Amino acid sequence: MLETDDSAPAFELPDTAAGRIDTHTLSEYTDRGWSVVLVFYPFDILLACTSQWCSLRDWSLFRTGSPKPATT
């Protein structure tokens, strides 16, 4: 289990934006010096999940340019 300030292990995830399937790796972003926030979103059905995601989306840190949101 990761602890606070641990580096995340390398991983890759699929992206289905724009009608095609691409794969992205963590290093694709960290090698550019970007901070990465990984969010797990369980269901649209649960109001709490939807409102938490909206709060994260609207978080002022994202509007300052660091970290850059990459939502798909």
DRENLUMMAR-435837 format. One record per atom (N, C-alpha, C): x, y, z. Coordinates in steps of 0.2 Angstrom, whole numbers, plus 5000, padded with zeros to 4 digits. Example, Ala and Ser with C-alpha at 12.3 -4.5 7.8 and 13.67 -1.06 7.14 Angstrom:
506649725039;506249785039;506649845039;506449895035;506849955036;506450005039;
! end
This chain:
500449945000;500050005000;500450065000;500250114996;500650174996;500550225002;501050255004;500950305010;501050375007;500850425011;500950495009;501650505007;501750535001;502350554998;502750504995;502450444994;502650384990;502550404983;503050384979;502950384972;502550324969;502050344965;501650284962;502050244958;501850174958;502150134953;501950144946;502350124941;502250134934;501550094932;501150124928;500550094926;500350124919;499850084916;499550114910;498850104910;498450144907;497750144907;497450154900;496850124899;496550144892;496150204892;496150234886;495750304886;495350294879;494750304880;494250294874;493950354872;494350414873;494050474870;494150484863;493750524860;493750544853;493650474848;493250424851;493050374847;493550324845;494150324849;494650274848;494950254854;495350204854;495650174860;496350184860;496650224865;497350244866;497550214873;498150204874;498450184881;498850244883;498850264889;499250314892;499650284898;500250304899;500650284905;500750344910;500850324916;500950374921;501550424919;502050384917;502750424915;502650474909;502150464905;501950504900;501850574902;501550584908;501350644911;501950664916;502150624920;502750644925;503350664922;503550634916;504150654912;504050724910;503450744909;503350814907;503450864913;503450834919;503450874925;502750894928;502250864925;501550874927;501450834934;501050864938;500750824944;500250784942;500050724945;499550684942;499150674949;498450674948;497950654953;497550604949;497550544952;497150484950;496550484954;495950484951;495350484954;494950424952;494650384956;494250324955;493550344955;493150344950;492450364950;492050304950;491650284955;491250214955;490650224951;490150264952;489550264949;489250334947;488850344942;488450404941;487850404945;487650344947;486950344951;487050374958;487550374961;487650394968;487750474968;487350504971;487350584971;488050604974;488250564979;488850584983;489450584978;489450534974;490050524969;490050574964;489450594961;489350644956;489550714959;489350724965;489550794968;490250794970;490550744972;491250744974;491650754967;491450724962;491850734955;491750804953;491150834954;491050904952;491550954956;491550934962;492050974967;492750974965;492950914963;493650904960;493750944954;493250934949;493250964943;493351044944;493051074948;492951144949;493551164954;493951124957;494451144961;494951194958;495051244961;495451304958;496151284956;496451234960;497151214958;497151194951;496651164948;496651144941;496651204936;496351254938;496251314934;496951354934;497351334939;498051374939;498551344934;498351284931;498851254927;499251194930;499251184936;499551134939;499151104945;498951044944;499050994939;498551004933;498750984927;498350984921;497850934921;497150944921;496650894921;496650854914;496650794915;496650744909;496050704910;495450724909;494850684910;494550654904;494450594904;494150564898;493550514900;
! end
